[in-house]
Amino acid sequence: KFFDYLVLFLFFTIIAVIFLSSLINIYKYRYKISETLFSSNYKLKYEKEDPSGDIDRDSDIQWANKIKKGGYILWVRHAHRNKWSESVAYLDAYAVKNNIDEARSSFSSGTCLSRPRGVEGAKILGKIMSQNNIKISKIWSSPSCRSKETAIFAFGKIDQIYNCILHGTAINLRQHKKCATRMKELILNHSLPNNKNLIISGHGNTIKYFGKNFYSTDDYKDDLNLQEGGFIVLQKDLNKKGIKIVYKFKKFKTFANAL
């Protein structure tokens, strides 16, 4: 009986010690636990409201602040356009080949920004960047109407138009490698001030089509899909004479919220 009582005493003593230690640790780290629970609840709420986006609030804030300091290339997908049931890639290609101003064409409703949604979205994009003191060096654009209009309504200018910024589905497959190399050289040779960013007003799938001919495939494992207004953050890798994909804001609202 003595042995049985001793075993029970030791058992309950150990349980009591564990329980008290847990209470002490909970009290000691109460603020950190509270912050973690709050962040988790925020993330769950955010995911419920917007299940399509990748949630990394701390990284978003960190990268938004880095962009404010400058030195990056922001490859922006154009603002909203009206979606046609069929692809408009052939219209973009036709317009470029025949030097047609899409804004004045009979198919402008499919290839230019929507009114007023797309136009207002582009304007707000530019205003948010301006209000947060994000400095811009140059504005490059795809020749597509929606990309040019995004640049004009957001930033008020276009410094250079490059056909190779056009989305991959409108470019001949045999030209993808040549375009990737061309854009890579242009970016690497662009004199980018440390406190400013280069804006490329383009499309959501161009870099994906460029692939390893444009950036190091080892640098970024996430998919490159963008919603309208979202952008990919690029950085020159001068040591390797290449381009790195360092971050992605799938939606512009994520970047705006982080700011």
C-alpha angles and dihedrals in degrees: 000000000000090000092049092050090048092053091049091047092052092045095053091042090056091047090050092049092050091047094049092045090052092051091049092050092046090052092045094051097031094123094049091047091049091050091049092049090048092050091048092050089048091050093048091048092047092048090049091052094042111019094167097068131080108241120216105140097175094050091047091055092045093052094042088058092046090053089051088060091053137219099117139108113232113202101199126195111224121259124263122314130179110268117231118206090242127049117272092205092107090052092053091047092047092050093050094046093049097037092241121168100232092199089065096039129103089247098051093116089067101040104034131064117287119253121268099346100056095039093050091045091055091047093052091047090058094042093052091051091047095047090051091051096244103165121217126206103186138350118225121184144191113243091244116113095237093052094047092047091049090054094046098045094042102039106011097236150050118217098184139004118210122187090210091067088068115111116276095244091065094049124079110257091235090059098054095089092046092049092047091052091045094053092043091055093046093052094045091049094046111107101230117189113228093239097046137068131221112231120210111190104204145111141305101247105039097094090046089057091046091055121159091354088070108029140014108271090207094063102065127033100176123095117266099224115136134191118223108290094019121120145200119230114225130187132193115247099203094176092060093029090235145107126258128203102221104170146353133215100197091191128029091224088065090057091045092051091048090053 
